[in-house]
Amino acid sequence: MTNSHHPGTDVGEPDLSVQLGSISLSNPILVASGTFGAGREGSNFIDVSKLGGIIVKSMTLNPWKGKPTPRMTETPSGMLNAIGIQNKGVDHFLAEDLPWLMKREATVFASIAGNTVEEFVRVADKLRTGARGIAGVEVNISCPNLEDRNNMFSHSTTSTAAVVEGVKKALPRVPVFPKLSPNVTSLPEIASAALEAGADGLSLINTVFGMAIDIETRRPKLAGTMGGLSGPAIRPIAVRAVHEVHRAFPHVPLIGQGGVADATDALELMLAGASAVAVGTMNFVNPRSARDICAGISTYMKTHRLTDLSELVGALKLED
Amino acid sequence: MAMMMATGEVLGHKKYGEHYHSLTIVAPDIGERVKPGQFVNIRCGEDRSNILRRPFSVYRVHKRGGWASTIEIVFDLQGPGTRYLSQLRGHSIVDLIGPLGRGFALPKRRAHCLLVGGGIGAAPLFFLADELRNEGHRVDVILGARNSGLLLNQIDARRLASVCRITTEDGSAGDNGRVTDILDETIEKCQTEVIYTCGPHPMLDAVTKVAVSHRIPVQVAVEELMACGYGVCMTCVMPLRKPVKTTKESSKKDGGAGEEDAFVYARSCTEGPVFNGAHVIFNGTPDLVSDVELAPAGTPIRQSPIGDLDDELAPPGN
């Protein structure tokens, strides 16, 4: 809590704006789905209009109750969760959350989820008619806490393509970013299937499948047995995933996420190829993370005399 | 909501008995606003091996105006977070978020209040006792623990209470047994009108059952694992019975169709940590819970001094 710089209105402050494909963002730092609700709670601490964007908690066709407790356990440099997308459904988002966010001039990314392709498409249909003004849609085909874990959509090229194609058909004019799982043999293959099915960009990565056991009770620490690992522990996996996909598809806009805690972490993902970076678990610890990261990027730009952040995207140097 | 991030300065560290550590923190903005039952979420160092904040209910508050009000928290050593905090001394800086959650609803007219605390869970009840006494209510206390070393500040409990009873499971202090062994007689003796309780779930469950059998309102403060503390992570949820609509007579008949809607998961950090005990489904997955002998929500309560508890459970507007 020392020397925290505020991105001020001083003249001479660097311009942090970036392009995420066709989307113009005032800065590259988003808040990740499921870590900032729909902005209301976090607005006690931060001005939601100053976020590069808010990827809201995933919404489903009908309200979902979520999984039993315990839903969370802390692990080294991170946490495991099995929440099961507890949410009030797409209708609640359209009636309550979106108008609230729009009124505050937030840049909104909807995140959609479902147990079947049809559920995804029906949520997307509702967004087409009801969600004017959203910047983009993240398609959560990689949540590790669905009913049928053996059939995570983003674990197969065919089901990835099926969801993306259906969603894209329902939302032809909205940029669509499937969120992919790192738990696959070949990420570029899944990415390729998503892009061929019409994805405008990709979001990398969702949590990493994990598990923890209480040795006294011999029971899993999560009621859901397995869960998603997040936090700084997974950042190197995110960097690898972004790098791998950016190398394979250099012109595809990527949202990089996974364990970002400070400006250094965000810049690392940008160098690997992300045009925008979402901060997730750290929002729990510091609800002003996004603001603090922007301040850090600003300092970096001044130190390195950068005027355009897009110069950094994919600027990783390999063997020279 | 009035929650905020604040930088506090440790005024002092001390111990209560062998087990419990106390930190008094100068945090005027939080100290002036916090209500009994609310909590603060404290960052335990900058290092990234244990990143999550730790939630602590506020044990005591000393309001000294806008520049020096302090809050006091108590804790036992449970892991690296509490170990870190136990090593802080005067002038150490702490990063805290608060005040968080919905605290205890205080009686709207003079009432006989019984506070039942288990182990370290008694912490928020001391702050509550101070406030209740300030408002002229009668305060009685039952403190329970496994052994005398785990009783939190017996001396102050005796000072604050008209009647103070102690139970330990090994008989090393007070009555041998559990708080619920003496709850009935204490309620009758003290003519208790409202019960406030905090401690482990089995105790909250047992205290709630006794309170309901006496038709006394019971407010329970839960201590759940949480990642954020301010309402976004959805990890700290408690299953609550959905308030039964008196207009509908459907749910009793078919367990099948009604089952899906028999409970909701409410966030302990924002809708709680204080709940109407009669609404909480303790211990275990909700579908295993039969409709125990708890009065359904909305049952008229004898001489209810708190007012409409259902109102207290409505989700926050913002």
Chai-1 contact restraints between the chains, C-beta under 6 A:
chainA,res_idxA,chainB,res_idxB,connection_type,confidence,min_distance_angstrom,max_distance_angstrom,comment,restraint_id
A,M1,B,T7,contact,1.0,0.0,6.0,A-B,restraint_1
A,M1,B,D95,contact,1.0,0.0,6.0,A-B,restraint_2
A,F36,B,V232,contact,1.0,0.0,6.0,A-B,restraint_3
A,G37,B,V232,contact,1.0,0.0,6.0,A-B,restraint_4
A,R40,B,N318,contact,1.0,0.0,6.0,A-B,restraint_5
A,E41,B,Y230,contact,1.0,0.0,6.0,A-B,restraint_6
A,E41,B,G231,contact,1.0,0.0,6.0,A-B,restraint_7
A,E41,B,V232,contact,1.0,0.0,6.0,A-B,restraint_8
A,N44,B,M1,contact,1.0,0.0,6.0,A-B,restraint_9
A,N44,B,M3,contact,1.0,0.0,6.0,A-B,restraint_10
A,F45,B,M5,contact,1.0,0.0,6.0,A-B,restraint_11
A,G66,B,Y265,contact,1.0,0.0,6.0,A-B,restraint_12
A,P68,B,T285,contact,1.0,0.0,6.0,A-B,restraint_13
A,P70,B,L225,contact,1.0,0.0,6.0,A-B,restraint_14
A,R71,B,T235,contact,1.0,0.0,6.0,A-B,restraint_15
A,M72,B,L225,contact,1.0,0.0,6.0,A-B,restraint_16
A,M72,B,A227,contact,1.0,0.0,6.0,A-B,restraint_17
A,M72,B,T235,contact,1.0,0.0,6.0,A-B,restraint_18
A,E74,B,L52,contact,1.0,0.0,6.0,A-B,restraint_19
A,P76,B,S49,contact,1.0,0.0,6.0,A-B,restraint_20
A,S77,B,R48,contact,1.0,0.0,6.0,A-B,restraint_21
A,S77,B,S49,contact,1.0,0.0,6.0,A-B,restraint_22
A,M79,B,A227,contact,1.0,0.0,6.0,A-B,restraint_23
A,I83,B,M234,contact,1.0,0.0,6.0,A-B,restraint_24
A,Q86,B,M234,contact,1.0,0.0,6.0,A-B,restraint_25
A,G231,B,I51,contact,1.0,0.0,6.0,A-B,restraint_26
A,P232,B,R48,contact,1.0,0.0,6.0,A-B,restraint_27
A,F284,B,A227,contact,1.0,0.0,6.0,A-B,restraint_28
A,F284,B,C228,contact,1.0,0.0,6.0,A-B,restraint_29
A,F284,B,C233,contact,1.0,0.0,6.0,A-B,restraint_30
A,V285,B,I51,contact,1.0,0.0,6.0,A-B,restraint_31
